[in-house]
Amino acid sequence: MPFTAIRWTGRQGVWILLAASFGLRFALAALMPPGYDEVYYFFYGRHIDLSFYDHPLAVGVWSWLGQRLGPSVLALRLPSVLSYTLALGLLGQATARWFGTTARLWLLLLGNLCPLVLLCGGVLLLPDSPLLLGLALLLWWIAREPQVLPRGPGSMLALAAILALITLSKYHALVVLPALLVWTLVRPDSRRLWLRWTSLGTVLAWALLVSPLWLWNSRWGWVSFLFHSGRTTASGGFNPEGSLLFLLSQLGLLFPTIGILLLAVLWPWRRAGALASQPAQLLRCLAWPQLVLFVLLAGRMQVMTSWLVPAWWISLPLAAAWLAQRPWGLPAGSRGLRRSALITAVVVPPLLLFGGVQMRWGVLEPWLPTASDPSAQLMAPADLQRALRRHPRIWRALQQADVIASFRYEMPGFLALALGNGDRVAYTTLSDDPRGFAFWPAPTGASGRGVLFAPVEPGLPLVRRSFPAPVGALQPLGEVVVERNGQPAVVLEFASFERQAGPYPWPYGNR
C-alpha cells in the first residue's frame, strides 16, 4: 500500500506508530549501559519475594521475566519495552473513546517523543514500567465504565486486579488511589454505586490481591513505609528554589515543547470543548495531587527524576485532546504550533539515539571528556569483563569466590552482569545502607572466600577500611581500569578476605 494511502487515524496508523515506538525503544535498550537502579533491581529477580525493601513486587517480576529471556542487559529490559507498547496501545484506546481518533494519533506520537516518560516507562528496568501499564489499564477501564465502580462480579474482579497492579508497582498508588476514591465520591452517579455489594467486593478483592505487600511488611515491622516516610521528614526546612529547579528540570527532560504543553493542559482554568469534559477533569484529578506533592517535596529533600513520570503519563491524553482540536488547516494561529511539533518530531528520536550512543561509546570525547561525563560511570558488562580479564589474579579470585561484596549497594549488580555467575556466587553489600541485601539470604552464614571491590577513593584504600567481624582481614588484589572509547572511565579496587562464620550486623532485616 502506498505510504500516502495510509489512514493515519485508523488501525494502520496505530500499528505503524506502535511499531515505530517499539523499534526506537528496542534500539535504546540495546545501546544504553545498565543504570544504578537497574543493576540493583537485577537482584530483585534473583531473590523474588512477596515485596521488597524500597518497592513492591512488580519490578521484581519484570526483572525475573527479563532474566528468563537471557543474560544480557537487553533481555533484562525487554519486559519494560514490551509492556510499554501494550500500555501505549491501551492509553490510545482510552484517548480515542474520550477525545476521538485524531487525539489517539497525537497520544501515540507524544508517547514516542517524550524522553522522560519513554525512558523510565518503556526502556529501563524501573518500577515505572509496570506502574504505567497499570495506569493505562485503569484509564482504559474508566473510558468504558465512566462511573468507575463495577456493576457485576466479573467487572468487580477485573477492576480489583487493575488497582492491585498499580499498588504492587510503586507507592505512587498511595496518591493515585485516594484521588480516584475522591472522584467517585464527589460525583452523584458514581457515589450511588458505593451502595452496591460489588463496590465493597472490589475493595475486599483489591486488599486480598495486594496481600503480599501487607504480609511482607508486617513480617519486617512495616519497614518499607518507615523508609519512605523517613525520607520525607529528613530535611529541616523548605527551600522554594529546590521546587522550582525540580520543575524546570522536569520540563527539560520531557523536552521543552512537550513539557510546557503538559503543564499548560493541566492548569485548572476554565476551558471549553474536550478539555472541559468529564474525562479531562478526571485526568487532572489524578495528576494534580502527584504534581503538587512531589514539587513541594523537592523543596525539602532530593526527589528522584522519575517520581513525576506517572503524572505526566496521565496528562498525555489531555495534551493529545488539545492538539486534536487545533486549527491545523488555517494559516492564523497554527504556524508556530506546526513549527514546534515538527521540531519536536524531528529532533527527539535522533537525540535519544545519539544519547544512547554517547553513553555506550563516548563519541563526544573531544568535546565532553570521559572524566567529565557522569554516564561514563555506568559500566557496560562487556567493557567490565574485558577489563577484568586483563588481570588474571583478580579474575581468578572472582571465579573462586563464595561471596562478592561492595560497600555501595548499587555496585554488585555491575559485576554480576559482567561475570554471569549470579547463580553460583552470593552478591551483597557491606554498608549502613544495604537496601534489599539486608533481607536476602546472608552470605556470611559460613566461612569461605570473599572478594570486596569498590571505586577507588584517593587516600582511602580498601585495606584501611574496617568491617565487622564476619569479614576477615583484607588482602589487596589490585586495581582495574574500565575504559570507554579508549579512555579510563572507572577505576575499581579489589581485595580478598576470608569470611568468618556468623551474621553480618545489618541495621535492619536479617541479623
Secondary structure, DSSP 8 states (H G I E B T S, - for coil): --GGG--TTSHHHHHHHHHHHHHHHHHHHHHS---HHHHHHHHHHHT--S--SSS-SHHHHHHHHHHHH-SSHHHHHHHHHHHHHHHHHHHHHHHHHHH-HHHHHHHHHHHHH-HHHHHHHHTS--THHHHHHHHHHHHHHHHH-TT-S-SSHHHHHHHHHHHHHHHTT-TTHHHHHHHHHHHHHHSHHHHGGGGSHHHHHHHHHHHHHTHHHHHHHHHTTSHHHHHHHHHHTSSSS--HHHHHHHHHHHHHHT-HHHHHHHHHHHS-S---GGGGSHHHHHHHHHHHHHHHHHHHHTTTS---GGGGHHHHHHHHHHHHHHHHTS-TTSSTTTHHHHHHHHHHHHHHHHHHHHHHHHHHH-TTTTTS-GGG-GGGGS--HHHHHHHHHT-HHHHHHHHH-SEEEESSTTSHHHHHHHH--TTTSEEEE-SS--GGGGGS--TTSS-EEEEEEEE--TT--GGGS---TTB---EEEEEEEEEETTEEEEEEEEEEEEE-SS----SSS--
